[in-house]
């Protein structure tokens, strides 16, 4: 947490102001009882009405001053806290944007989202609270103690007993209660999981007539949760009564000792009244500090998760030294004994892969799940770097190229066709911001997307929901293909991009693509044999190794793995 | 996700919040945030209160404990004030050297002892009240949860199809959470606030009507302040909420689309957009925080204003001998407590309203129409042959959209019916009807000559085995998942079923074998393997009739072969309804139902249908013919 606080630096001035203003605020609250003591000890005892009114006016001024200081402190505190959140959020987002896929695998996409949004918000709120309460409470208690000692030193000694007692009580209850709250949370999660399973599996539950079993499962979880909750809340019920009792009894005791001292003439009545008020203010401050001590760990957990993101080193970055120029078009793509391990993996994801693809060629990659097909494609735009061997474009190692120049030559259509919120045109133009509407329409046409796009009420300008939720899988895939086409890259990477299309569209699309991609290099990953049968070359991958290479006809002769895949998908007459 | 932190700050802390005698007034920012309100608050409140009926006795205890505790709290400043007066008078007398002047310590001690006793009693009652309420609130929510779960079990499938799961789930999560914390806190707070307000007013009036009037002047001030700030802050919170949603949405979109952003080099654009929202969020964020941040100081200023008034006015009155010095002391405490109920009431009413909205959402589900009960007189179950007949069946999901009209089919035991059609053609409708997830509108479905509506649902459903595309597995071991349909199955039975389903091999390669716990997303096994487990489950249940969905997307070749073989052997000797995707299955089926847009458009055998050159012919051409390039 402390490490994060350095991002408050731009708000240094504000923080100092908050400190000063909070100090003023605390002073004003503490000064009031002192003034009231004057009213009692001087004004009332001596019966001076004017004096009372004059002191009253001073009290009013002090009050207003305190209020203004408090509002000022709130203003600067909230601006600093929100500013801190803004800076942190932006820092994380920028850093994550520079991540490669390795870093995403490491931390997890959904976890990264939570860290950028929720965790920052947690920390921001903690900072705000720190700036407000955690400054005010200690200032108040310190000031209160000084004032109390100033009023009567001997009486102030009582606090040595009461403050620790109160602190220990609050801490004692909370340290038992808070862990239980965490237990409650896990039990809530369990209950929710059962409900979620029941909702998702309602047909199965009913089909197997397991309603009673499920009800029992729910009942147990529900009862368990209830029992724990009751225990937590019953324990927490102790807190306030106990705290109030300690404070009230302490004030009774102080009153007694005070009146004894008063009879010796060591104290005046007003001072005693003021003293009790100081005492209460200090007690509340102590209580708040103890409570806040329990808020810190929550913020601390968030802070650690944020730091983990910020501390993640980016593996592949835009290298300033990389100044080799790539002159488009790319005419040759070479994999030269490429081996690749995922971080921490024992087995290579790809081992010793060597092949060449030339301009105008279509190279297809086939193999089972986990064979390394997508991995192979992901190495080309340097989402990951190879462990050994090299990937070359026009005989230049891609690691010697500026990242942007490399990626400008690549049109990737990923396995999950990610679309962004915006219009269809926006999404197509994502591939090439300068593309005209006509070019976009052409790309959509080639991608076999025009028929459904033109039928949409908004046509080219139809808005797409986040993630393309209002489109079917096949439609999303076709838009993703159009996005790659409009880029006019020299290397196309299709990562199982036709899987959601029916055979008819698939065939038409590939025919159109063949014309469009012309002299480009096309790398195509697929599960369906029919999709790749006509490729110039087919690479058969198994467990990260290249076990066959050739045309469909050649592989049918030479590769057992390939034959097995084919046999599982096509009927005999189709294979021929 | 985005509302999490607001929910937590919106709820009161788990420990009670009670006004201290002289300390900070803790109105809390609870009222500052916008809440959802119930459509029909009164009847919902009545219904919620009815839920309290079993706890009448305990609730009474809670009420009296709350009232007593508050009364004692209110009484105590007066006693302390009396003691102060005794002290002061003795002190003054001594100061003026009056004869026989002394401080009456016996009187003070008596007062203080009584005070200590009062404090003890007050804390005791306060503890009692919270302790009992904890049990009542949690148990009541427990029963509500049970009621809701029971209800879900009796709801027709229509309900689940028409309500997003997340929406129902959120009632179990957020709404119950909301209700229990409100019951725990706000109800007793409400009582305390009212009693405090009345009690303090009475006490103040008995001391000095004039000073009471002075303090009352501050009341409208705090009232106006509260409403003005609340209105503002609600606006800021709404804006902040919207912008939080916006930025969360953007982050989610950009992170999930990360490879694309990288590949197309649009990092800068993503950052630019992010910074724009971030800047707006910053503004609304500090404003919302600021507005809630100043409530407490401003209330404090008003409180101190009252404090000054009391000190001055009281001082003057004491010099005129109209009141005692101890009264000032007591009055200062009362004045502090006076404005708190007002602030509290605003926040309590907000909490209660939002809890009522939550209760209403739960009652809505409880009021949903239920599935008709099974007929009482049931025919004794006889071994099933699997002779299924649809006899002039008509069915619609919505009355104005005709779907299945006058449909008849006679399925001989052991035969296979293939259901084909494009995605989204409503192929599950037949499943829904067969399993009585929905009842037919007209006509009848019979199994071995018996109308399925005359069978108890569980007898009917035992006759069926289902392997659907969205494989449902629960969080538990593989073993338990397979045994789901027959909890009393032996280990040998389970292994045999897994073997038949071609699942035994892969299960044994897992680190814990059959005792591997499937996690919720089941990311520890593949989609295809999940399907194999559901096939094993069907094998174990050994039903005479099968409903299968062949769709196997995202399945690798090897597993695909295993699934195919497992399904084929599962279908041996059973009447099967197959939502078919494979050419071989369709060709071998005894009868084909062709569906499009929810309706059965054609039926017949493969050669017949091809010869008819209709919809099936087109479908066949486009989907199953070898793609020509």
Interface residues (C-beta under 8 A of the other chain):
Chain A: X25 X29 X32 X35 X36 X39 X40 X43 X44 X45 X47 X48 X49 X52 X53 X55 X56 X59 X60 X63 X64 X66 X67 X70 X71 X73 X74 X75 X77 X78 X79 X81 X82 X83 X85 X86 X89 X90 X93 X94 X96 X97 X98 X99 X100 X101 X104 X109 X112 X113 X114 X116 X117 X118 X121 X122 X124 X125 X128 X132 X173 X177 X181 X188 X191 X192 X193 X195 X196 X197 X198 X199 X200 X201 X202 X203 X204 X206 X207 X208 X209 X210 X211 X213 X214 X215 X218 X219 X222 X223 X225 X226 X229 X230 X232 X233 X234 X236 X237 X238 X239 X240 X241 X242 X244 X245 X247 X248 X249 X251 X252 X255 X256 X259 X260 X262 X263 X268 X269 X272 X273 X276 X277 X280 X281 X283 X284 X291 X368 X369 X370 X378 X381 X383 X404 X407 X408 X410 X412 X414 X418 X420 X421 X430 X431 X466 X467 X472 X483 X487 X499 X500 X502 X503 X504 X506 X507 X510 X511 X514 X527 X530 X531 X534 X564 X565 X568 X569 X570 X571 X574
Chain B: X1 X2 X4 X5 X9 X13 X14 X15 X16 X17 X18 X20 X21 X22 X23 X24 X76 X80 X83 X84 X87 X88 X90 X91 X92 X94 X95 X103 X105 X108 X109 X112 X115 X116 X119 X120 X122 X123 X124 X126 X127 X130 X131 X133 X134 X135 X137 X138 X139 X141 X142 X145 X146 X149 X150 X152 X153 X157 X160 X165 X168 X169 X172 X173 X177 X180 X184 X244 X247 X248 X249 X251 X252 X253 X254 X255 X256 X257 X258 X259 X260 X261 X262 X263 X264 X265 X266 X267 X270 X271 X274 X275 X278 X279 X281 X282 X283 X285 X286 X287 X289 X290 X293 X294 X296 X297 X298 X300 X301 X304 X305 X307 X308 X309 X311 X312 X315 X316 X318 X319 X325 X328 X329 X332 X422 X423 X435 X437 X457 X458 X461 X462 X464 X466 X468 X470 X472 X474 X475 X484 X485 X487 X520 X526 X528 X541 X553 X554 X555 X556 X557 X558 X559 X560 X561 X564 X583 X584 X621 X622 X623 X624 X625 X626 X627 X628 X629
